[in-house]
Amino acid sequence: MASPQDITNRRSITAFLMMATLMNTLDSTIANVALPHIQGSVSAAQDQITWVLTSYIIAAAIMTPLSGWLAQKFGRKRVLLASIALFTIASMLCGVATSLPEIVIFRLIQGVAGASTIPVSQGLMLDIFPQRQIPTVMAVWSSAVILGPILGPVLGGWLTENYTWRWVFYINVPIGIVAYLGLQVFMADDRGGRQRPFDFLGFTALIAFIGGFQLMLDRGPSQDWFDSKEIWFETAFAVIGLWVFLVQTFTAREPFFHRDLARDRNFVATTVFGFFVGALLFSSTALLPTMMQNLMGFTVLESGVASVPRGVGSLFAFMAVPMLLQRFGARPVLIVGLVLSAVALIQMSRFDLMMTAQPIMISGFIQGLGTGLMFAPLTALAYATLLPIHRTEGTIVSTMVRSLGSSAGISILQAGVIRQSAMAHNVLADHTIPSDPVFAAAVPSLMDPSSEVGVQALNGEVTRQAAMIGYDSMFSLMIVMVVVMAPLLLLVRSPTAVATEPIEATH
C-alpha cells in the first residue's frame, strides 16, 4: 500500500518515475541508428552487432521477475534508487567501451539494473492513484514506455551525427541524476521486509529458459542452426527450463509467480498479446535504421529524422486514448490499433531502393499511431479482472514477456533478413545475364561486366537488391504476426462486462 506522503506527492513522483522509465526504454533503441558506427568502431560482424541490442533486452527480461521479490524485501524506494544509480553508471561505462565484449557486458549490466524500473514504477502508480484515474494515468505513463523506443533513433541519430556514437550512452547520465534526486526527495522510505519465500528452483528454471532461448536465436544464424550441436544444446536447455518452471509453478506451495495470474483469462490473453506487440515495435525500429543507412545511403541523422513521424503518431494516440477509452471501451480501441499496425506493415512490405524517405515516414506515422493505441488498452484489460494484491506481480510478468518478445523479434527478424537476402541473391544471380541487351539497357550505369571491377559492381548491386527483398520479406512476416494476434481479442472481456461479477481469490 502507498504511504500518505507518496499519495500527497504523487504528481511529482510520477514525473520522476517517467524520467527513469524514459531513460530505461530509450536505451532499448537509441543505439539502433548508431549500430553501423559502433560496428565499424569495434570491428564486429553484422550478426554480432545486434548483441548490443539483444543483450540489454534479455538481461532486463531475466531480472524483471526478481523485481517484485526485491521490492517487497528491500522496499520500492531502495530498489528504484539502486536501479537508477547502477543504470547511470553502466551507461557511462558503455560510452567509454573500446571493444564489442565490453559494450555487451556493460549493456548486460544496464539491463540488469533497469529491469525493476518499469514494473515497480507501474505498481507504485497503481497504488497512489484512485481507480477512476488509472486509465488516464496509465495512458500518460505509457507515453514514457512507448516514446523511449520510438524517439530513441531520432536522438541517437542526432547525437551520433553531431558528436560520436558514445553520446547515445552519455545522455543517460544527467537524466539518471535528476530522476534519482527527485525520487530521493519526494518518495517516502519503505523498509520492505514483506517478502514471501523465494522459489529458487522456479527462478533458476526461468533463467535457463530465457537464456537458452535467446542464445539459440542469437547464435543460430552463425552456427547454421540445427546443424550445430551448440544450438541443439541451447534448445534443450531452454525446453527443460520451461518444463521445470511450469511444473514448479503449478505444483509448488509457494511458486515464483502466483498461480492466480495463470487463472485470469484477461491477464493471460493480454500478456501473450503484449509479447507480439513487443516483437512488432522493437523489431521494426531495429531493422529500419540499418536498412536506410546500408541500402539507401541515408546518413545517421537522416535515418533518425525519418523516424520522427513514428513518434508523432504515438503522441497523437496518447492524447486521444483517454477519451477513446471512456467513449468506446478498451477492446474497440485495441482493434483499431491492430488494424493500423497491419496497414503500416503492408506499406513497409512494399519498400524499394528507388523510393524517397516519404513512404518510410508515412508508414512510420501510421505504425506509431497504431502501437500507441494498443498500449493503454492492454493495461486496462489486463487488470480488469486481476485482484489488486496481484497487480505488482502482474506488471512484472507482462513486462518480462514483452521484453522477451522484443528480444526474440529482433533476433528472429535480423536472422530472417540475412537468410532471405542470401536466398534472393542466389536467385537474382542465376537470372542475371550481363550479355542480355535488355539487362544492359536496364543497368547502363554498371561498368563492363567482363572486367573485375565490373563484376564487383554488378555483385554489389545484386546484393543491394537481394537485401531489400530480405527486408520486405520480414515486414510481410510481421503482417502474419498481426493476423495471429487478432484471435486473442476474442478471449478478452471488457472491464464493464466484469465489473458486476464477483472475483474470488485463490490461495
Backbone torsions as a table, in degrees:
resi	resn	phi	psi	omega
1	MET	NA	147.9	-179.5
2	ALA	-78.8	148.5	178.7
3	SER	-82.6	160.3	176.5
4	PRO	-57.4	-35.1	178.9
5	GLN	-64.4	-42.1	179.5
6	ASP	-64.2	-39.7	179.7
7	ILE	-66.6	-40.8	178.8
8	THR	-63.7	-40.7	-176.4
9	ASN	-98.6	23.9	-170.1
10	ARG	-63.6	-32.0	179.3
11	ARG	-68.7	-44.3	178.2
12	SER	-65.1	-42.8	179.2
13	ILE	-61.1	-44.0	179.6
14	THR	-60.6	-40.8	-179.9
15	ALA	-61.3	-46.2	-178.8
16	PHE	-73.3	-31.9	173.9
17	LEU	-63.8	-38.5	178.2
18	MET	-65.8	-35.6	175.9
19	MET	-63.2	-45.7	179.8
20	ALA	-65.1	-40.7	179.4
21	THR	-66.5	-42.4	179.1
22	LEU	-62.4	-41.8	177.1
23	MET	-60.2	-40.4	-178.5
24	ASN	-67.7	-50.5	-176.6
25	THR	-74.6	-27.7	177.3
26	LEU	-59.6	-38.0	-176.2
27	ASP	-73.5	-10.0	177.0
28	SER	-74.5	-21.3	-178.0
29	THR	-134.3	-10.0	-174.4
30	ILE	-61.9	-26.5	-179.9
31	ALA	-82.2	-6.5	-175.2
32	ASN	-56.5	-53.6	-175.8
33	VAL	-70.7	-19.6	-179.7
34	ALA	-89.7	-3.9	-175.8
35	LEU	-55.5	-45.9	178.0
36	PRO	-58.5	-36.3	178.4
37	HIS	-70.5	-43.2	177.2
38	ILE	-63.7	-41.1	-179.7
39	GLN	-58.5	-45.1	178.5
40	GLY	-68.9	-34.5	-177.5
41	SER	-68.8	-35.6	-176.7
42	VAL	-109.5	6.6	177.2
43	SER	55.8	55.7	-179.6
44	ALA	-105.8	152.3	176.6
45	ALA	-78.5	166.5	-176.6
46	GLN	-62.0	-40.5	-178.6
47	ASP	-77.7	-15.6	178.9
48	GLN	-86.8	-34.2	-173.3
49	ILE	-66.6	-23.9	177.7
50	THR	-67.9	-13.6	175.9
51	TRP	-62.0	-26.1	177.0
52	VAL	-59.9	-34.3	179.0
53	LEU	-85.7	-50.3	-173.1
54	THR	-71.7	-30.6	179.0
55	SER	-61.3	-40.4	178.9
56	TYR	-65.6	-47.9	-175.4
57	ILE	-67.3	-42.2	-175.6
58	ILE	-72.0	-34.1	176.0
59	ALA	-63.5	-40.0	177.0
60	ALA	-64.6	-40.3	-180.0
61	ALA	-64.9	-37.6	-178.9
62	ILE	-70.1	-40.5	-174.7
63	MET	-87.1	-18.2	-179.2
64	THR	-55.7	-41.2	179.9
65	PRO	-59.0	-23.9	-180.0
66	LEU	-79.1	-11.2	-172.9
67	SER	-57.7	-47.8	-177.9
68	GLY	-63.2	-44.8	179.8
69	TRP	-62.9	-43.6	179.5
70	LEU	-64.3	-41.5	-179.5
71	ALA	-63.8	-38.6	178.4
72	GLN	-73.6	-35.2	-178.2
73	LYS	-72.4	-49.1	-172.9
74	PHE	-109.1	-9.4	-178.4
75	GLY	98.4	144.4	-175.7
76	ARG	-64.5	-38.4	-178.0
77	LYS	-64.4	-46.5	-179.8
78	ARG	-61.0	-42.4	-179.3
79	VAL	-64.1	-44.4	-179.9
80	LEU	-63.5	-45.9	-178.6
81	LEU	-65.1	-41.4	178.3
82	ALA	-64.9	-39.3	179.4
83	SER	-63.2	-46.8	-178.5
84	ILE	-64.1	-42.9	-178.5
85	ALA	-64.1	-47.9	-178.6
86	LEU	-67.2	-36.7	178.3
87	PHE	-63.1	-42.4	-179.8
88	THR	-64.5	-42.1	178.6
89	ILE	-64.9	-43.9	179.3
90	ALA	-62.8	-34.8	177.4
91	SER	-62.5	-42.7	177.4
92	MET	-62.3	-40.8	179.8
93	LEU	-65.6	-36.9	176.2
94	CYS	-60.8	-38.2	-178.7
95	GLY	-67.1	-29.8	-178.2
96	VAL	-97.4	0.9	-178.3
97	ALA	-63.2	147.7	-177.0
98	THR	-120.0	-1.0	-179.5
99	SER	-145.7	162.2	179.1
100	LEU	-61.4	-45.9	178.3
101	PRO	-57.0	-38.8	179.3
102	GLU	-64.1	-45.8	-180.0
103	ILE	-61.3	-44.3	-178.8
104	VAL	-62.7	-42.6	-180.0
105	ILE	-63.3	-45.7	-179.3
106	PHE	-69.3	-31.5	174.9
107	ARG	-68.0	-35.9	175.1
108	LEU	-61.6	-41.8	178.1
109	ILE	-63.7	-40.8	175.7
110	GLN	-56.5	-46.9	-179.4
111	GLY	-62.4	-42.8	178.4
112	VAL	-62.7	-44.0	-177.3
113	ALA	-68.0	-40.8	-174.8
114	GLY	-85.3	-3.4	-174.1
115	ALA	-60.8	-34.2	-175.6
116	SER	-81.6	-16.8	-169.8
117	THR	-60.4	-53.0	-174.0
118	ILE	-68.1	-53.2	-177.3
119	PRO	-65.7	-39.7	179.8
120	VAL	-68.4	-38.9	177.3
121	SER	-62.9	-45.4	-179.0
122	GLN	-64.6	-43.1	178.0
123	GLY	-62.7	-37.5	179.1
124	LEU	-65.4	-43.6	-178.7
125	MET	-69.8	-30.1	174.6
126	LEU	-64.7	-24.6	-179.4
127	ASP	-88.7	-35.8	-171.4
128	ILE	-88.6	-10.4	177.7
129	PHE	-111.0	146.3	176.9
130	PRO	-67.2	156.7	-174.3
131	GLN	-57.8	-36.2	-177.3
132	ARG	-67.1	-21.6	-179.6
133	GLN	-95.4	-5.6	-174.1
134	ILE	-59.2	-46.9	-179.8
135	PRO	-57.5	-42.8	179.4
136	THR	-68.0	-43.6	-179.7
137	VAL	-63.2	-42.3	179.7
138	MET	-67.1	-33.6	176.9
139	ALA	-65.6	-41.8	178.9
140	VAL	-67.7	-46.9	-178.9
141	TRP	-65.9	-35.5	179.1
142	SER	-62.2	-22.4	178.2
143	SER	-60.9	-35.6	177.3
144	ALA	-69.5	-36.6	-179.5
145	VAL	-67.4	-42.5	-174.0
146	ILE	-88.4	-34.6	-177.4
147	LEU	-73.6	-25.0	176.2
148	GLY	-56.9	-58.1	178.7
149	PRO	-63.0	-30.1	-175.9
150	ILE	-80.3	-41.5	-179.8
151	LEU	-82.2	-14.4	-179.5
152	GLY	-52.9	-50.2	179.7
153	PRO	-61.2	-33.9	179.7
154	VAL	-66.3	-52.2	-179.6
155	LEU	-65.2	-40.9	179.0
156	GLY	-62.7	-39.4	178.0
157	GLY	-64.9	-41.9	-179.2
158	TRP	-66.6	-43.7	-179.5
159	LEU	-65.8	-41.6	-179.2
160	THR	-67.8	-38.7	-178.6
161	GLU	-69.5	-40.0	-173.5
162	ASN	-94.6	-21.8	178.7
163	TYR	-126.1	-110.6	172.3
164	THR	-142.8	172.0	178.9
165	TRP	-62.4	-21.3	-177.9
166	ARG	-65.1	-24.5	-178.9
167	TRP	-73.8	-13.3	174.9
168	VAL	-68.1	-18.0	175.3
169	PHE	-100.0	-37.4	-180.0
170	TYR	-62.2	-27.1	-176.1
171	ILE	-62.1	-22.0	-178.9
172	ASN	-72.5	-22.7	-172.2
173	VAL	-61.9	-53.7	179.2
174	PRO	-64.5	-36.3	179.2
175	ILE	-63.7	-43.5	-179.9
176	GLY	-63.7	-40.0	-179.8
177	ILE	-64.2	-45.1	-179.4
178	VAL	-64.3	-45.2	179.9
179	ALA	-62.0	-41.3	180.0
180	TYR	-62.1	-49.7	-178.1
181	LEU	-64.6	-39.2	-179.3
182	GLY	-63.1	-46.0	179.7
183	LEU	-70.0	-32.6	177.6
184	GLN	-61.8	-37.6	-176.9
185	VAL	-80.7	-46.8	-169.1
186	PHE	-92.3	-22.1	-174.2
187	MET	-92.3	138.3	-179.2
188	ALA	-73.8	150.1	176.8
189	ASP	-68.7	140.8	179.8
190	ASP	-131.8	110.1	-172.8
191	ARG	-74.9	-17.2	178.9
192	GLY	74.0	-141.4	179.6
193	GLY	78.8	19.3	-175.5
194	ARG	-113.1	16.2	-172.4
195	GLN	-69.6	149.9	173.3
196	ARG	-89.8	169.7	-179.5
197	PRO	-53.7	137.9	-176.4
198	PHE	-85.0	124.4	179.3
199	ASP	-86.5	87.6	-175.7
200	PHE	-64.1	-40.8	-179.0
201	LEU	-64.7	-44.3	179.5
202	GLY	-62.9	-42.8	179.9
203	PHE	-66.5	-42.3	179.2
204	THR	-62.8	-42.0	178.9
205	ALA	-64.2	-37.8	178.8
206	LEU	-65.0	-42.5	177.2
207	ILE	-62.1	-41.3	179.5
208	ALA	-61.5	-41.5	179.2
209	PHE	-65.3	-51.6	-176.7
210	ILE	-64.2	-45.3	-179.3
211	GLY	-64.6	-46.1	179.3
212	GLY	-64.6	-41.2	180.0
213	PHE	-62.6	-45.9	-178.1
214	GLN	-70.4	-39.0	177.3
215	LEU	-61.9	-40.1	178.0
216	MET	-60.0	-43.8	-178.9
217	LEU	-69.8	-40.0	-177.8
218	ASP	-73.2	-38.5	-175.2
219	ARG	-90.1	-17.1	-176.2
220	GLY	-53.8	-50.1	-177.2
221	PRO	-60.2	-39.2	-177.8
222	SER	-80.6	-17.5	-177.7
223	GLN	-107.4	13.4	178.9
224	ASP	59.8	36.8	174.3
225	TRP	49.4	-125.7	-168.7
226	PHE	-82.1	10.0	166.4
227	ASP	-82.4	-4.2	-178.4
228	SER	-107.6	136.4	176.8
229	LYS	-65.6	-32.4	179.1
230	GLU	-60.2	-43.7	-178.7
231	ILE	-67.0	-39.2	176.7
232	TRP	-61.8	-41.4	179.7
233	PHE	-63.9	-45.6	-179.3
234	GLU	-65.4	-36.7	177.6
235	THR	-66.0	-45.2	178.5
236	ALA	-62.4	-39.0	178.4
237	PHE	-60.4	-43.8	-179.8
238	ALA	-67.4	-44.2	-178.2
239	VAL	-64.1	-44.5	179.1
240	ILE	-64.0	-42.1	178.4
241	GLY	-60.8	-43.3	179.1
242	LEU	-64.8	-42.2	-179.6
243	TRP	-62.8	-46.8	179.9
244	VAL	-63.4	-40.8	-179.8
245	PHE	-62.8	-44.7	-179.5
246	LEU	-65.4	-44.1	178.9
247	VAL	-61.9	-44.6	179.8
248	GLN	-63.2	-40.4	-178.4
249	THR	-64.0	-39.8	-174.6
250	PHE	-92.2	-4.9	-178.3
251	THR	-122.9	-26.4	-175.7
252	ALA	-71.3	151.0	178.1
253	ARG	-67.5	-41.4	178.3
254	GLU	-124.5	79.6	-178.4
255	PRO	-69.8	165.0	-178.4
256	PHE	-63.0	-41.9	173.1
257	PHE	-113.5	140.2	-178.3
258	HIS	-65.5	139.9	-177.2
259	ARG	-66.9	-20.8	179.0
260	ASP	-60.9	-27.8	178.6
261	LEU	-63.3	-41.1	-179.2
262	ALA	-73.3	-20.0	-179.5
263	ARG	-86.8	-11.5	-178.4
264	ASP	-89.6	112.3	-174.5
265	ARG	-62.5	-43.2	179.7
266	ASN	-60.9	-45.7	-176.9
267	PHE	-64.7	-43.5	-179.6
268	VAL	-63.1	-47.3	-177.6
269	ALA	-63.7	-44.8	-178.8
270	THR	-70.7	-29.3	177.3
271	THR	-68.4	-44.0	176.4
272	VAL	-63.5	-40.9	176.9
273	PHE	-59.6	-41.1	179.3
274	GLY	-64.5	-30.8	175.6
275	PHE	-58.3	-46.1	-179.3
276	PHE	-71.6	-36.0	177.9
277	VAL	-62.6	-42.4	177.0
278	GLY	-60.9	-41.5	178.9
279	ALA	-65.2	-42.3	-179.4
280	LEU	-64.4	-47.6	-174.9
281	LEU	-67.3	-55.3	-172.1
282	PHE	-74.1	-31.5	-179.3
283	SER	-66.3	-45.1	-178.7
284	SER	-67.0	-39.7	178.8
285	THR	-69.7	-22.0	176.5
286	ALA	-82.7	-35.3	-176.3
287	LEU	-78.3	-40.2	-170.7
288	LEU	-63.4	-46.0	-179.3
289	PRO	-59.4	-41.6	178.6
290	THR	-64.9	-41.0	178.2
291	MET	-61.9	-45.6	-177.7
292	MET	-65.6	-39.9	-176.6
293	GLN	-79.7	-43.8	-174.4
294	ASN	-80.9	-31.9	-174.7
295	LEU	-104.4	-33.6	-171.5
296	MET	-108.5	0.2	175.0
297	GLY	76.5	17.6	177.3
298	PHE	-70.3	145.0	169.6
299	THR	-75.9	168.8	-179.4
300	VAL	-62.8	-35.9	179.3
301	LEU	-71.6	-40.3	179.4
302	GLU	-62.9	-39.6	178.4
303	SER	-67.9	-32.8	176.0
304	GLY	-69.3	-41.9	179.1
305	VAL	-63.5	-36.9	179.4
306	ALA	-64.9	-16.3	178.6
307	SER	-90.1	-7.4	-177.6
308	VAL	-58.7	-44.8	-179.6
309	PRO	-57.6	-27.4	176.8
310	ARG	-62.1	-43.3	177.3
311	GLY	-68.2	-37.1	178.2
312	VAL	-62.8	-42.9	177.7
313	GLY	-60.3	-41.3	178.6
314	SER	-66.6	-37.9	177.8
315	LEU	-61.7	-44.1	176.7
316	PHE	-59.4	-42.4	-179.1
317	ALA	-63.2	-44.8	-178.1
318	PHE	-65.7	-33.5	177.7
319	MET	-70.5	-31.3	-176.4
320	ALA	-89.6	-23.5	-172.1
321	VAL	-58.1	-48.3	-179.1
322	PRO	-55.1	-43.9	179.7
323	MET	-67.4	-41.9	-179.0
324	LEU	-65.4	-37.7	179.3
325	LEU	-65.2	-40.9	179.9
326	GLN	-69.1	-34.2	-174.9
327	ARG	-86.7	-41.0	-173.3
328	PHE	-112.1	-19.7	-176.2
329	GLY	96.0	166.6	-172.8
330	ALA	-71.3	-43.6	-173.6
331	ARG	-66.6	-43.7	176.5
332	PRO	-60.4	-38.9	178.5
333	VAL	-64.8	-40.4	178.6
334	LEU	-63.2	-39.6	179.0
335	ILE	-64.3	-42.7	178.5
336	VAL	-62.1	-43.1	177.8
337	GLY	-60.7	-39.1	179.3
338	LEU	-66.6	-42.0	179.3
339	VAL	-63.6	-43.4	179.1
340	LEU	-63.3	-38.1	177.0
341	SER	-62.9	-40.5	178.4
342	ALA	-64.8	-42.0	178.6
343	VAL	-60.2	-44.2	179.7
344	ALA	-62.3	-42.5	-179.1
345	LEU	-67.5	-34.8	176.1
346	ILE	-61.5	-42.4	176.9
347	GLN	-64.0	-41.2	-178.6
348	MET	-67.5	-30.2	179.9
349	SER	-71.3	-7.2	179.3
350	ARG	-109.4	15.7	177.6
351	PHE	-62.2	149.1	175.6
352	ASP	-143.8	167.6	-174.1
353	LEU	-74.1	-14.1	-177.2
354	MET	-92.9	-4.5	-174.1
355	MET	-80.5	162.6	173.7
356	THR	-90.5	-169.9	178.6
357	ALA	-75.4	-13.0	-173.6
358	GLN	-59.7	-48.9	179.0
359	PRO	-60.4	-34.4	178.5
360	ILE	-66.1	-41.1	-178.2
361	MET	-70.8	-39.7	179.9
362	ILE	-66.4	-49.1	179.5
363	SER	-64.8	-34.4	177.9
364	GLY	-64.6	-41.1	178.2
365	PHE	-62.0	-45.4	-178.8
366	ILE	-65.0	-41.6	179.6
367	GLN	-67.4	-39.8	176.5
368	GLY	-62.2	-40.6	177.6
369	LEU	-62.8	-46.0	-179.0
370	GLY	-65.0	-44.2	-180.0
371	THR	-65.8	-39.9	178.3
372	GLY	-62.3	-33.4	179.0
373	LEU	-74.3	-13.1	-176.4
374	MET	-93.5	-28.9	-170.7
375	PHE	-67.8	-54.1	-178.2
376	ALA	-62.6	-44.8	176.1
377	PRO	-59.8	-35.9	177.4
378	LEU	-60.5	-43.5	179.5
379	THR	-64.4	-45.0	-179.5
380	ALA	-61.5	-43.1	-178.7
381	LEU	-72.2	-35.3	-177.7
382	ALA	-63.2	-36.2	-175.3
383	TYR	-104.6	11.1	-179.8
384	ALA	-64.7	-34.7	-177.0
385	THR	-118.6	3.7	-177.3
386	LEU	-88.5	133.5	179.5
387	LEU	-62.7	142.9	-179.8
388	PRO	-54.4	-31.3	-178.3
389	ILE	-65.2	-22.0	-178.2
390	HIS	-101.4	7.0	-174.6
391	ARG	-63.9	-48.1	-178.0
392	THR	-60.3	-45.2	179.2
393	GLU	-65.6	-35.4	177.8
394	GLY	-63.7	-41.8	178.2
395	THR	-64.8	-33.6	179.0
396	ILE	-65.8	-47.0	-178.7
397	VAL	-64.4	-46.1	-178.0
398	SER	-65.0	-38.6	177.5
399	THR	-65.5	-42.7	179.3
400	MET	-61.8	-45.1	-178.2
401	VAL	-66.2	-40.1	178.4
402	ARG	-64.9	-38.9	177.2
403	SER	-65.0	-40.7	178.5
404	LEU	-63.9	-40.5	176.4
405	GLY	-62.5	-40.4	179.4
406	SER	-63.2	-49.1	-178.6
407	SER	-64.4	-44.7	179.0
408	ALA	-63.7	-40.6	179.8
409	GLY	-61.7	-44.7	179.0
410	ILE	-61.0	-47.4	-177.5
411	SER	-64.8	-45.7	-176.9
412	ILE	-65.5	-45.8	-176.0
413	LEU	-73.3	-34.8	175.7
414	GLN	-64.9	-42.6	175.9
415	ALA	-64.2	-37.0	178.5
416	GLY	-65.3	-39.0	177.4
417	VAL	-60.5	-46.3	-179.5
418	ILE	-62.8	-44.6	-177.8
419	ARG	-67.5	-47.9	-179.4
420	GLN	-65.9	-34.8	177.5
421	SER	-64.7	-41.5	179.2
422	ALA	-65.0	-41.6	179.0
423	MET	-65.4	-43.2	179.3
424	ALA	-65.7	-34.8	178.9
425	HIS	-62.4	-42.8	179.5
426	ASN	-63.4	-42.0	-179.5
427	VAL	-66.4	-46.4	-179.6
428	LEU	-64.5	-40.2	-179.8
429	ALA	-64.0	-37.3	179.6
430	ASP	-66.3	-29.0	-176.4
431	HIS	-102.1	7.8	178.3
432	THR	-94.5	111.9	-179.7
433	ILE	-120.4	99.3	-176.1
434	PRO	-57.2	-28.2	-177.6
435	SER	-79.2	-10.5	179.0
436	ASP	-67.2	124.2	-179.2
437	PRO	-59.1	-36.4	178.9
438	VAL	-63.9	-42.6	178.1
439	PHE	-63.6	-44.6	-179.6
440	ALA	-61.7	-37.0	179.8
441	ALA	-72.4	-29.7	-177.4
442	ALA	-76.8	-29.7	-177.9
443	VAL	-127.3	65.0	-177.5
444	PRO	-69.2	-17.7	-176.2
445	SER	-77.9	-14.6	-179.4
446	LEU	-72.8	146.9	177.6
447	MET	-73.5	177.5	-179.8
448	ASP	-56.0	114.4	-176.8
449	PRO	-68.7	-8.3	178.1
450	SER	-83.7	-14.2	179.3
451	SER	-91.9	163.0	-179.3
452	GLU	-64.9	-41.2	178.8
453	VAL	-64.7	-40.0	179.1
454	GLY	-64.3	-40.1	178.3
455	VAL	-62.2	-41.9	179.2
456	GLN	-64.7	-41.5	178.8
457	ALA	-64.1	-41.9	179.7
458	LEU	-64.9	-43.0	179.3
459	ASN	-65.2	-36.3	177.9
460	GLY	-63.3	-40.4	179.1
461	GLU	-69.1	-40.3	176.8
462	VAL	-62.0	-39.8	179.2
463	THR	-63.7	-41.6	178.3
464	ARG	-62.5	-46.9	-179.6
465	GLN	-63.4	-39.9	179.9
466	ALA	-66.0	-39.1	179.0
467	ALA	-64.4	-38.1	178.3
468	MET	-64.6	-38.5	175.9
469	ILE	-62.8	-39.0	178.5
470	GLY	-62.1	-43.8	178.0
471	TYR	-64.5	-45.3	179.6
472	ASP	-60.3	-37.2	179.1
473	SER	-63.1	-39.1	-179.7
474	MET	-71.7	-35.4	175.8
475	PHE	-66.1	-34.3	176.0
476	SER	-66.5	-38.5	177.3
477	LEU	-62.2	-35.2	178.8
478	MET	-67.8	-28.8	174.3
479	ILE	-63.4	-42.8	176.9
480	VAL	-59.9	-37.6	179.1
481	MET	-61.8	-39.8	178.1
482	VAL	-63.8	-41.8	179.2
483	VAL	-62.7	-39.0	178.7
484	VAL	-66.6	-34.3	-179.8
485	MET	-68.0	-35.3	-170.2
486	ALA	-53.6	-45.7	-177.6
487	PRO	-61.0	-20.7	179.4
488	LEU	-62.5	-25.9	-179.9
489	LEU	-66.0	-23.4	179.0
490	LEU	-69.3	-20.9	-178.2
491	LEU	-87.6	-11.4	-172.7
492	VAL	-94.0	133.6	175.2
493	ARG	-99.8	141.6	179.8
494	SER	-73.4	155.3	179.3
495	PRO	-57.1	-36.0	-179.5
496	THR	-68.2	-28.8	-177.3
497	ALA	-73.6	-22.1	-177.1
498	VAL	-112.2	1.4	-174.9
499	ALA	-63.3	-31.9	-177.3
500	THR	-96.2	-0.3	-179.5
501	GLU	-88.1	137.4	176.5
502	PRO	-70.6	141.1	178.4
503	ILE	-118.7	119.2	-176.3
504	GLU	-102.2	139.4	177.6
505	ALA	-80.2	145.2	177.2
506	THR	-110.4	125.3	-176.7
507	HIS	-112.7	NA	NA
